[in-house]
Amino acid sequence: MTSQIGQYKILSELGAGGMGVVYRAMDVLLEREVALKLLRNEFAANPVVLERFRTEARMQARLSHPNIAQLYALVEEGGALCIVMEYVDGTALSRYMPLAWRKAVPVILQTLEGLDCAHRRGVLHRDIKPDNIVIDREGTVKVMDFGIAHALGSARLTREKSIIGTLEYMSPERIQGAKADQRSDIYSVGVLLFEMIAGRLPFMAETEYELLRQHVNVQPPRASQFAADVPPLLDDAIGKAMCKDLGGRFASCSEMAEALRTGCRAAGVDIHSVAEALNFRQTDPAAQPADEVARWCQRIEAMVAKGDFESAARLADTALNDHPGSIEIARWRDQLRKKVSQPPARPATAQTTEPELSETDKALRQVLLQILGAEATGEFAEAHSIAAAAMEARSENTLFQIAQAYLATRHGPSERA
């Protein structure tokens, strides 16, 4: 293992995955701990991936929010490509799941706050899943790895000949190759919230093809079918977030967060901080939440009176982590975002389109979508025919083998078999 990369001294290995190795490191110049993500050689040597990483890094470096892991730098040295990130001393959300819905709501609210900040600056995440959500020791949720799946897209397609991303959480429009916007991330948040509460994914399948088909054509079950005491407001929020039609989803993460806060208040349910919900710290029985909220609002109002809107907005973000159910603080936050010129924006085309596919990859995806479409409309013979023809043309392609096996299992062998 290399002992130092640039100004970063390696302290220990945190883990390894498909993208490379993650280290805990010390920035010897600034004397702070960082997370150093060393990418695999195949990514660092690919000029297309390299340029995409630079673009994603520039976009993510503009994000500053308590619920987003800060990107500090992109380092290239000796053929190695490294992402330098804020070191989050915490635990992945997956280690806490499943959660009772009253514990899940504070976590998802902080997740939505971080994503909403990114979306307002035109940055999509594209790979929301439990392992990309980390909760630090103070109970602050940190959303990790913005744009990583997008940046690695070209190399992954070349190597795997498969659709990019984590399929279990992927929106229908991304599966179909359409343009994505913030509502695609919201779909993934809906899947995540379902899994947090139900203890299982909404769609489960033995094959990749069947999983794609369910995301595109099958309505998700209600979380209350798998977990006790889940109120209708949670089922409704998940259902809206996971609507097949983009237009039927929440328009923004702040709208989804507002729906959860308003629904809980109407049901007489107090939303605790993540630290209290997960028992990082005990609720003080003598504490008066209304008084604490009032003090936060007074501090925010004092900053506004001085004209320091940016500091007031950051303070409102922090206050919402401590009081996620406070509609008063949320309103201050929304007003301040307008003051500091952060209007909701649909990300630009260059930022939201999926990685450019080769002509071969476009043809493969188109055939898969034809099979999905025929099977969804009950034209099973046509689906068999398309799959069989694809296999004759590209017998080495695993996805077509999976599609044929699925069709045979569900609807019997084709007449050509």
C-alpha positions as CSV (number, residue, x, y, z in Angstrom):
1,M,0.0,0.0,0.0
2,T,1.3,3.5,-0.9
3,S,2.1,5.4,2.3
4,Q,1.3,8.9,0.9
5,I,-0.3,10.4,-2.1
6,G,0.5,14.1,-2.6
7,Q,-0.2,15.9,0.7
8,Y,-2.3,13.0,2.0
9,K,-0.7,10.5,4.4
10,I,-2.5,7.1,4.4
11,L,-3.6,6.0,7.9
12,S,-5.7,3.0,7.3
13,E,-7.9,1.2,4.7
14,L,-11.6,1.8,5.2
15,G,-12.9,-0.6,2.5
16,A,-12.8,-1.7,-1.1
17,G,-15.4,-1.9,-3.8
18,G,-16.2,-1.8,-7.5
19,M,-14.8,1.7,-7.9
20,G,-11.5,1.2,-6.0
21,V,-10.2,1.4,-2.5
22,V,-11.1,4.0,0.2
23,Y,-8.6,5.1,2.8
24,R,-8.6,7.2,5.9
25,A,-5.9,9.7,5.4
26,M,-4.4,12.8,7.0
27,D,-4.0,16.1,5.0
28,V,-0.5,17.0,6.3
29,L,-0.8,20.6,5.2
30,L,-4.2,21.4,6.7
31,E,-3.9,18.8,9.5
32,R,-7.4,17.3,9.0
33,E,-8.6,13.8,8.4
34,V,-10.0,13.0,5.0
35,A,-11.4,10.0,3.1
36,L,-9.2,9.3,0.1
37,K,-10.9,7.3,-2.7
38,L,-8.3,5.7,-5.0
39,L,-9.9,4.7,-8.3
40,R,-9.1,1.5,-10.1
41,N,-6.6,1.8,-12.9
42,E,-9.1,1.0,-15.6
43,F,-11.0,4.2,-14.6
44,A,-8.0,6.4,-14.1
45,A,-6.6,5.4,-17.5
46,N,-9.8,6.1,-19.4
47,P,-9.8,9.7,-20.8
48,V,-13.6,9.8,-21.1
49,V,-14.1,8.7,-17.5
50,L,-11.3,11.1,-16.4
51,E,-13.0,14.1,-18.0
52,R,-16.4,13.0,-16.6
53,F,-14.9,12.8,-13.1
54,R,-13.4,16.3,-13.4
55,T,-16.9,17.6,-14.4
56,E,-18.7,15.8,-11.6
57,A,-16.0,16.9,-9.1
58,R,-16.4,20.6,-10.1
59,M,-20.2,20.3,-9.7
60,Q,-20.0,18.5,-6.3
61,A,-17.4,20.9,-4.9
62,R,-20.0,23.6,-5.1
63,L,-22.2,21.8,-2.6
64,S,-22.1,22.9,1.0
65,H,-24.7,21.5,3.3
66,P,-24.7,19.7,6.7
67,N,-26.2,16.6,5.1
68,I,-23.8,16.3,2.2
69,A,-20.3,14.8,2.5
70,Q,-18.0,17.6,1.3
71,L,-15.8,17.0,-1.7
72,Y,-12.4,18.7,-1.1
73,A,-10.3,17.9,-4.1
74,L,-9.6,15.7,-7.1
75,V,-6.0,14.5,-7.2
76,E,-4.1,13.0,-10.1
77,E,-0.6,11.8,-9.3
78,G,1.6,9.1,-10.9
79,G,-1.3,7.8,-13.0
80,A,-3.5,7.5,-9.9
81,L,-6.8,9.3,-9.7
82,C,-8.1,10.1,-6.2
83,I,-11.2,11.8,-4.8
84,V,-10.5,13.6,-1.5
85,M,-13.7,13.8,0.6
86,E,-14.8,14.8,4.1
87,Y,-14.1,11.9,6.5
88,V,-17.3,10.9,8.1
89,D,-16.8,8.9,11.3
90,G,-20.1,7.0,11.2
91,T,-22.0,4.0,10.0
92,A,-23.8,3.2,6.8
93,L,-27.6,3.4,7.0
94,S,-27.8,-0.3,5.9
95,R,-26.5,-1.3,9.3
96,Y,-29.5,0.2,11.1
97,M,-32.2,-1.2,8.9
98,P,-35.0,-2.1,9.2
99,L,-36.3,0.8,11.3
100,A,-39.6,1.5,12.9
101,W,-41.3,4.2,10.8
102,R,-41.0,6.8,13.6
103,K,-37.2,6.3,13.5
104,A,-37.0,6.1,9.7
105,V,-38.7,9.5,9.1
106,P,-36.0,11.7,10.7
107,V,-33.3,9.9,8.7
108,I,-35.2,10.3,5.4
109,L,-35.9,14.0,6.2
110,Q,-32.2,14.7,6.5
111,T,-31.5,12.7,3.4
112,L,-34.1,14.8,1.5
113,E,-32.6,18.1,2.8
114,G,-29.1,17.1,1.5
115,L,-30.5,16.1,-1.9
116,D,-32.7,19.2,-2.2
117,C,-29.6,21.4,-1.8
118,A,-27.8,19.4,-4.6
119,H,-30.9,19.5,-6.9
120,R,-31.2,23.3,-6.5
121,R,-27.6,23.5,-7.9
122,G,-28.3,21.2,-10.8
123,V,-26.6,18.2,-9.3
124,L,-28.2,14.7,-9.3
125,H,-27.1,11.8,-7.2
126,R,-28.2,8.9,-9.5
127,D,-27.2,6.2,-7.0
128,I,-29.3,6.6,-3.8
129,K,-29.0,3.4,-1.7
130,P,-28.4,2.5,2.0
131,D,-24.7,2.2,1.6
132,N,-24.4,5.8,0.2
133,I,-26.1,7.2,3.3
134,V,-23.9,7.4,6.4
135,I,-25.0,8.5,9.9
136,D,-22.2,10.1,11.9
137,R,-21.7,9.7,15.7
138,E,-23.6,12.9,16.3
139,G,-26.7,11.7,14.4
140,T,-26.1,13.8,11.3
141,V,-27.0,12.1,8.0
142,K,-24.4,12.4,5.3
143,V,-25.3,11.7,1.6
144,M,-22.2,10.3,-0.1
145,D,-20.9,9.8,-3.6
146,F,-22.8,12.2,-5.8
147,G,-22.4,11.5,-9.5
148,I,-20.0,8.5,-9.0
149,A,-22.3,6.1,-11.0
150,H,-22.6,8.7,-13.7
151,A,-18.9,9.3,-13.9
152,L,-18.1,5.6,-14.1
153,G,-20.9,5.0,-16.6
154,S,-18.9,4.6,-19.8
155,A,-16.3,2.3,-18.4
156,R,-19.0,0.1,-16.7
157,L,-21.0,-0.2,-19.9
158,T,-17.9,-1.2,-21.9
159,R,-17.0,-3.9,-19.3
160,E,-20.4,-5.3,-18.3
161,K,-22.7,-4.5,-21.2
162,S,-25.5,-3.7,-18.7
163,I,-27.6,-0.8,-17.6
164,I,-25.8,1.6,-15.2
165,G,-26.6,2.0,-11.6
166,T,-28.0,0.0,-8.7
167,L,-31.0,-1.6,-10.3
168,E,-33.0,-2.2,-7.1
169,Y,-33.3,1.6,-6.6
170,M,-33.5,2.7,-10.3
171,S,-36.3,4.8,-11.7
172,P,-38.3,3.6,-14.7
173,E,-37.2,6.5,-16.9
174,R,-33.5,5.7,-16.3
175,I,-34.1,2.0,-17.1
176,Q,-35.7,3.1,-20.4
177,G,-32.9,5.4,-21.2
178,A,-34.9,8.7,-20.9
179,K,-33.6,11.9,-19.4
180,A,-33.5,12.1,-15.7
181,D,-34.1,15.0,-13.3
182,Q,-34.5,15.4,-9.6
183,R,-37.6,13.3,-9.6
184,S,-35.5,10.3,-10.6
185,D,-33.6,10.6,-7.3
186,I,-37.0,11.0,-5.5
187,Y,-38.1,7.6,-6.9
188,S,-34.9,6.1,-5.4
189,V,-35.7,7.8,-2.1
190,G,-39.1,6.2,-2.2
191,V,-37.6,2.8,-2.7
192,L,-35.1,3.5,0.2
193,L,-37.9,4.6,2.6
194,F,-39.9,1.5,1.7
195,E,-36.9,-0.7,2.4
196,M,-36.1,1.1,5.7
197,I,-39.6,0.5,7.0
198,A,-40.6,-2.9,5.4
199,G,-37.3,-4.6,5.9
200,R,-37.3,-5.7,2.2
201,L,-37.2,-4.0,-1.2
202,P,-40.5,-3.3,-3.0
203,F,-39.4,-5.3,-6.0
204,M,-37.5,-8.6,-5.6
205,A,-36.6,-10.8,-8.4
206,E,-34.2,-13.7,-9.3
207,T,-33.1,-12.1,-12.5
208,E,-32.0,-8.7,-13.6
209,Y,-34.6,-8.7,-16.4
210,E,-37.5,-9.4,-14.1
211,L,-36.3,-6.6,-11.8
212,L,-36.2,-4.1,-14.7
213,R,-39.7,-5.3,-15.7
214,Q,-41.1,-4.7,-12.3
215,H,-39.7,-1.2,-12.0
216,V,-41.2,-0.3,-15.4
217,N,-44.5,-2.0,-15.3
218,V,-45.5,-3.2,-11.8
219,Q,-47.0,-1.1,-9.0
220,P,-45.1,-1.3,-5.8
221,P,-46.8,-2.9,-2.7
222,R,-47.6,-0.8,0.4
223,A,-45.0,-0.8,3.1
224,S,-47.8,-1.4,5.7
225,Q,-48.2,-4.9,4.2
226,F,-44.8,-5.9,5.7
227,A,-44.5,-3.7,8.8
228,A,-46.9,-3.1,11.7
229,D,-48.4,0.3,12.5
230,V,-47.3,2.1,9.3
231,P,-49.8,4.9,8.9
232,P,-51.4,5.8,5.5
233,L,-49.3,9.0,5.3
234,L,-46.1,6.9,4.9
235,D,-47.7,4.6,2.3
236,D,-49.0,7.6,0.4
237,A,-45.7,9.4,0.4
238,I,-43.8,6.3,-0.8
239,G,-46.4,5.6,-3.5
240,K,-46.2,9.2,-4.8
241,A,-42.4,9.1,-4.8
242,M,-42.4,5.9,-6.7
243,C,-45.1,6.8,-9.2
244,K,-44.2,5.4,-12.7
245,D,-45.0,8.7,-14.3
246,L,-42.6,11.5,-13.6
247,G,-45.4,14.0,-13.4
248,G,-47.1,12.1,-10.6
249,R,-44.1,12.3,-8.2
250,F,-43.2,15.0,-5.8
251,A,-41.7,17.9,-7.8
252,S,-38.9,18.3,-5.3
253,C,-37.3,16.8,-2.2
254,S,-38.5,19.8,-0.2
255,E,-42.1,19.0,-1.3
256,M,-41.7,15.4,-0.1
257,A,-40.2,16.6,3.2
258,E,-43.0,19.1,3.7
259,A,-45.6,16.3,3.0
260,L,-44.0,14.1,5.7
261,R,-43.8,16.9,8.3
262,T,-47.3,18.1,7.7
263,G,-48.7,14.5,7.7
264,C,-46.9,13.7,11.0
265,R,-48.1,16.9,12.6
266,A,-51.7,16.2,11.5
267,A,-51.4,12.7,13.0
268,G,-50.1,14.2,16.3
269,V,-46.7,12.5,15.9
270,D,-43.6,14.3,17.1
271,I,-40.6,13.9,14.8
272,H,-37.4,13.6,16.9
273,S,-33.9,14.2,15.8
274,V,-31.9,11.3,14.3
275,A,-29.7,11.3,17.4
276,E,-32.7,10.8,19.6
277,A,-34.5,8.4,17.3
278,L,-31.5,6.1,17.1
279,N,-30.7,6.5,20.8
280,F,-27.4,8.3,20.2
281,R,-28.6,10.7,23.0
282,Q,-31.6,10.4,25.3
283,T,-34.5,12.8,25.1
284,D,-34.4,15.2,28.0
285,P,-37.9,15.0,29.7
286,A,-37.5,18.5,31.0
287,A,-36.7,20.0,27.5
288,Q,-39.4,22.0,25.8
289,P,-39.1,21.5,22.0
290,A,-41.2,24.6,21.3
291,D,-38.8,26.7,23.4
292,E,-35.8,25.3,21.5
293,V,-37.4,25.9,18.2
294,A,-38.2,29.5,19.2
295,R,-34.6,30.1,20.2
296,W,-33.4,28.8,16.8
297,C,-35.8,31.0,15.0
298,Q,-34.7,34.0,17.1
299,R,-31.0,33.3,16.1
300,I,-32.0,33.0,12.4
301,E,-34.1,36.2,12.6
302,A,-31.2,38.1,14.2
303,M,-28.9,37.1,11.3
304,V,-31.5,38.1,8.8
305,A,-31.8,41.5,10.5
306,K,-28.1,42.0,9.9
307,G,-28.5,41.0,6.3
308,D,-26.4,37.9,6.6
309,F,-28.7,35.7,4.6
310,E,-26.1,33.0,3.8
311,S,-25.2,32.4,7.4
312,A,-28.9,32.4,8.3
313,A,-29.6,29.8,5.7
314,R,-26.8,27.5,7.0
315,L,-28.1,27.9,10.5
316,A,-31.6,27.0,9.3
317,D,-30.2,23.8,7.7
318,T,-28.4,22.9,11.0
319,A,-31.6,23.7,13.0
320,L,-33.7,21.3,10.9
321,N,-31.3,18.5,11.7
322,D,-32.1,19.0,15.4
323,H,-35.8,19.7,14.9
324,P,-36.7,17.9,11.7
325,G,-40.5,18.2,12.3
326,S,-40.4,22.0,12.7
327,I,-42.5,23.6,10.0
328,E,-41.5,27.0,11.3
329,I,-37.8,26.4,10.8
330,A,-38.5,24.7,7.4
331,R,-40.3,27.9,6.3
332,W,-37.4,30.1,7.4
333,R,-35.1,27.8,5.4
334,D,-37.3,28.1,2.3
335,Q,-37.5,31.9,2.5
336,L,-33.7,32.2,3.0
337,R,-33.0,30.0,0.0
338,K,-34.9,32.5,-2.1
339,K,-32.9,35.3,-0.6
340,V,-29.5,33.7,-1.4
341,S,-30.6,33.0,-5.0
342,Q,-31.1,29.2,-4.8
343,P,-34.3,28.8,-6.9
344,P,-35.4,25.2,-7.7
345,A,-34.0,24.4,-11.1
346,R,-34.3,21.5,-13.4
347,P,-30.7,20.3,-14.0
348,A,-29.3,21.2,-17.4
349,T,-29.3,18.6,-20.1
350,A,-25.6,18.2,-20.0
351,Q,-25.8,17.2,-16.3
352,T,-28.9,15.0,-16.4
353,T,-28.4,12.8,-19.5
354,E,-27.1,9.4,-19.0
355,P,-23.5,8.5,-20.3
356,E,-23.3,8.4,-24.1
357,L,-23.8,4.8,-25.2
358,S,-22.0,3.1,-28.2
359,E,-24.2,2.1,-31.1
360,T,-23.9,-1.5,-30.0
361,D,-25.1,-0.7,-26.4
362,K,-28.0,1.4,-27.8
363,A,-29.1,-1.5,-29.9
364,L,-28.9,-3.9,-26.9
365,R,-30.9,-1.6,-24.7
366,Q,-33.5,-1.0,-27.4
367,V,-34.1,-4.8,-27.8
368,L,-34.5,-5.3,-24.1
369,L,-37.1,-2.5,-24.0
370,Q,-38.9,-4.2,-26.9
371,I,-39.0,-7.4,-24.9
372,L,-40.3,-5.6,-21.8
373,G,-43.0,-3.8,-23.8
374,A,-44.3,-6.9,-25.5
375,E,-44.4,-8.9,-22.3
376,A,-46.1,-6.1,-20.4
377,T,-49.0,-5.9,-23.0
378,G,-49.5,-9.7,-23.0
379,E,-47.9,-10.3,-26.4
380,F,-45.9,-13.3,-25.1
381,A,-45.2,-14.9,-28.4
382,E,-43.9,-11.6,-29.7
383,A,-41.6,-11.3,-26.6
384,H,-40.3,-14.8,-27.2
385,S,-39.7,-14.1,-30.9
386,I,-37.8,-10.9,-30.1
387,A,-35.6,-12.6,-27.5
388,A,-35.0,-15.6,-29.7
389,A,-34.0,-13.4,-32.7
390,A,-31.7,-11.4,-30.4
391,M,-30.0,-14.6,-29.2
392,E,-29.4,-15.8,-32.7
393,A,-27.7,-12.4,-33.5
394,R,-25.8,-12.1,-30.2
395,S,-25.7,-15.6,-28.6
396,E,-22.9,-14.4,-26.2
397,N,-25.1,-11.7,-24.5
398,T,-26.1,-12.7,-21.0
399,L,-29.0,-10.3,-20.8
400,F,-30.8,-12.0,-23.7
401,Q,-30.2,-15.4,-22.1
402,I,-31.7,-14.1,-18.9
403,A,-34.7,-12.7,-20.8
404,Q,-35.3,-16.0,-22.6
405,A,-35.1,-18.0,-19.3
406,Y,-37.5,-15.6,-17.6
407,L,-40.1,-15.8,-20.5
408,A,-39.9,-19.6,-20.5
409,T,-40.5,-19.7,-16.8
410,R,-43.4,-17.3,-16.7
411,H,-45.2,-18.1,-20.0
412,G,-43.8,-21.5,-21.2
413,P,-41.3,-22.2,-23.9
414,S,-41.5,-20.4,-27.3
415,E,-42.9,-22.3,-30.3
416,R,-39.5,-21.9,-31.9
417,A,-37.8,-23.8,-29.0
